[in-house]
Amino acid sequence: MLKDKFLIGILALTAIVGIMMGLSAMPGKNAPAVNKGVLDLSGWNPGESGNISLDGQWEFFPNQLLVPGESGGLLTKRQYLLVPGKWDGQPDGKGGTMKGHGYGTYRLLIRNAPADRMLALSKHYARFSDKLYVDRALAGESGKTGTTREQYVPRNEPYTVFFRAGSDEVEVLLQVANFDYKNGGISDSLYFGLGKEMETRKSFQTGLELMGTFFFLFFALLFVFLYVGFHRNSFFLLFGTFFFFFAISVITNGERLFLQFLPDIPFEWAFKIKNVSVFLTPALLFFMTWKWFKAAAVRHLFLFTAAALFLYCVAIAILPFRVYSALLDAVYLGFTLICAILAVFLLMSYVSGRFGSLDKRQLQMHFSAVWSTLLTAIIAILNSENVIPMELANTTVLLFLFFISLLLIHQYAGAYSAMRKLTNQLQAMDRMKDEFLLITSHELNTPLHGIINLSQSLLKTPLRKAAEDGMKEKLQTIRNTAYRMSNMVKDIIDVARIKDGKMEVTVGKMDLATCISVVIEVFDFLAKGKNTVLDHQIAPDARFVMADENRLMQVLYNAISHSLQQGQDGVVTIGSNRRDQSVVMTIRNSAVLGKATDNNAAEQAGDNGFSVGMSIVHELMELMGGTFESRDDREIELVLPAAWEGGIGEAEAAAASEALPAKIGAKDEGAKAEASKIMIASADPVDVEHLYGMLSMEGFDVVCAGSDKEVFSHITRMDRPDLVLLDVRLPDLNGYELCRRIRRHFTQMELPVLFISARMTPADIEAGIAAGGSDFIARPLDAGEIRVRVNTLMSMKRLVKEATVNEMAFLRSQIKPHFLYNALGTIMSLCYTDGARAGELLSTFSRYLRIIFHMDNTEETVKLSKEMELIQAYVDIEKERFGERVRVEFDVDDQLYGCQVMPLTIEPLVENAIRHGVSKKVSGGTVRLTIRKQGGFVQVVVEDDGVGMTEVQVQSILDSSGKQEQGVGFRNIMRRVAHLTGKQPVVESERGKGTKVTIWLPLSYS
């Protein structure tokens, strides 16, 4: 906090303003002062002292409105009153005291005034009407003084008078009357000085107030314009209202230029406008703070204050001045207090980093503006108590203007940055739109190819003769519809390609007759629906053109489709003729326009793809070196460069290939894959049916899943699949996220994942590989590609599995030497001391070795009974070694002896419990082995009451990173078990009390 430059700056400014307040409260060193109604200028140096305030003891004549020449003889003795100050409580000359409502005359004698200079006297505020006489002449007045309310007219307007001294002594008389405000008298200092300097001071003050007024009005209009013309943001309207009333408060206070510009405005209206602007401005400030900080509890205080100030402004607008002015001081003091609370709240919010809906810089400027407003209010309160002059408020108002300007500049910079960001976002959205079109096109292509493949296969399937013709006709219609839709999709794709300048065209010799015959076959069903005949009249000398095969077919599809939309009950003629070195194709529809039925009209109106298609026709014709012209809605002209005649076989083959889709899923008679299990994870019935049939024919065991939960239930079983074909659009949890979940449990070699996607862009492939995918295939699905990729992944899996089996055999071999060395060492020592016992131990040891050596290291599971026989042999040896110090108890469910377990999984746990647990304890201990059935698992618990382990030692043996040298055998067991059950072993140990290890093995009897 102490290093925050902003807070340091605020503290420095506060100190500077405080010093200025202190200096202004001190009288000038060489300035003459008013004493007992006399100002002696004998020692006055205008160049050094400048303008001087006339603060001091003025001679006062209560309840008298004197004019030059009158002596005020009603007073028994002279009476003096401090200026500025209130006359409340002063003697009235009649044995009583004056009230706030009343009248009186202030008198000052200026002696030794320079006679050769133009002098000036500035009167600021006298409540609430006054008349000024200087050197026996009427110099100025504000309102109309009077001895009764009826004679009195309030105004309270500042003014400056200029005069020359006619003698060494100048008399100043100031009549003051008040019948509206609760306090009467002169409320602000009067100033005396040279006329030129006084004029400069007045001009500066006037210019400052006008600049502030126009500044705030400009921003008020700006924010209102933004609110009305651009964005209905309530803060724009609040800011506009705030600046408007702040501008009004500037022009109605200070020099009160508002009264000078509108001299005929009534007093009541003028002061209603002044006071409403003064109190509505902080009300808006508090209300905006309430809206900015929605989480703070103190915000309700600001809302309450804003509401109270607003109600007081309503009272000002309704009630007369003498009524609502009774609460002016209290309300002003109250809002100053709340302003102080607001400043403290904003400071605490800034320090704690709670900025509300503002950013850090905005909160800094907001706090600075509130701080300067608070200082202005404090200066006004001190000025009302005649402590400091009001001129200091110029400094704080300028600070407020400065901080508000910074806030607005920051807002503008933020808005500009937001506009640039929005521009970038719009550009990105434009690119996303193009990408969306591509995505949509590819997604549409998938069902279209499914339709084509299914209909193609059905067309090749023998049908009953009675229904064969009708079925084939319908299937032919399905196929042609799919081709038509596929061409529309290609148009959308080509729009993006042309826009990016990536459209490639390969020009070659093409036969129009063949191409047009294919197009007519596709659109035959549409023509029949419109009762329209398609006819081609290709001239022999205008048959061959130079064009790109695919793009020419695309142009013909779109042009004939557009022509068919123009009407029905007619003939669409596709003709060609030779024109110099070009071939001109003409597509003409003889149908009557506007005769389409309602249904067809709806189809035409909604089929926006064809309008896009005609734009594509124009672009493609230009790329192929031709031209396109639509003379009217019924005739289209296409012009392409002519090619040499003869040899059409190549073109016919290309057209036939375009017209008839390639054969789908032809069976490979080569070697079949072994009976591995494959899961198809897709919710697309077309894909599932296609893949299921193809993979089943290949000899795979195929299972299907339509959701992420179903997939997970399959892969967590003992008989999990060897490969997963995963659709990236899988419902609920998309394919990428599901693959990430799979990778948390299985490596790529343990469970390969083959992604199925509608797209195969580099970004899609990167996303799939990053998610843990093993390979990628794109729709439309190709049977040959699927077979190759599946067989490749399965071959890799088999190789890795063989390597894993060999690794497991190596891991088992790591466990054996520990015990062998110890057993041989014990037998060797007994040979010297107890030969009989050494023989018994050697017999037990040979039985243990027989079990070990007959165990197949590549065998994945053994019966529990065999594992228990090995454990019993080991325990017998250890008991021979340690005697009564080692006790072993078995609690094994007899029904589990026939289940299959991984070899050398339980025995190392018992060995560790004896070697590292009870054998290291001087008094020995007990090892207890418990094997029970628990759900679908076999729970194995090995516990001892040996030396136990610390928490650090437990974490060390559980460390799966392999960085710890200890606990290698146990980590090997963890690896083997976790792959089968997904349940991690649990180790509980306490130093000096023992250790308990729990593992779970799959329950299997096969």
Buried (B, 14 or more C-beta within 10 A) or exposed (E): EEEEEBBEEBEEBEEEBEEBBEEBEEEEEEBBBBEEBBBBBEEBEBEEBBBBBBBBBBBBBBBBBBEEEEEBEEBEEEBBBBBBBBBBEBBBBEEEEBBBBBBBBBBBBBBBBEEEBBBBBBBBBBBBBBBBBBBEEEBBBBBBBBBEEEBBBBBBBBBBBBBBBEEEEBBBBBBBBBBBBBBBBBBBBBBBBBBEBBBEBBEEBBEBBBEBBEBBBEBBEBBBEBBEEEEEEEBBBBBBBBBBBBBBBBBBBBBBBBBEEEEEEEBBEBBBBBBBBBBBBBBBBBBBBBBBBEEBEBBEBBBEBBBBBBEBBEBBEEBEBBEBBEBBEEBBEBBBEBBBBBBBBBBEBBEEEEBBEBEEBBBBBBBBBBBBBBBBBBBBBBBBEBEBBBBBBBBBBBBBBBBBEBBBEBBEEEEEEEEEEEEEEEEEEEEEEBBEBBBBBBBBBBBBBBBBBBBBBBBEEEBEEEEEEEBBEEBBBBBBBBBBBBBBBBBBBBBBBBEEEEBEBEBBBBBBBBBBBBBBBBBBBBBEBBEBBBEBEBBEEBBBBBBBBBBBBBBBBBBBBBBBBBBBEBEBBBBBBBEEEBBBBBBBBBBEEEBBEEEBEEBEEEBEBBEBBBBBBBBBBEBBBBBBEBEEEBBBBBBBBBBEEEEBEEBBEBBEEBBEBEEBBEEBEEEEBEEBBBBBBBBBEBBBBBBBBBBEBBEBBBBBBBBBEBBBEBBEEEEBBBBBBBBBBBEEBBBBBBBBBBBEBBEBBBBBBBBBBBBBBEEBBEBBBEBBBBBBBBBBBBBEEBBEBBBBBBEBBEEBEEEEBEEBEEBBEEBBEBBEEBBEEBBEEBBEEEEEEBEEBBEBBEBBBEBBEEBEBEEEBBBBBBBBBBBBBBBBBBBBBBEEBBBBEBEBBEEBBEBBBBBBBBBBBBBBBBBBBBBEBEEBBBBBBBBEEEEEBBBBBBBBBBBBBEEEBBEBBBEEEEEBEEBEBBBBBBBBBBBBBBBEBEBEBEEEEBBBBBBBBBBEEE
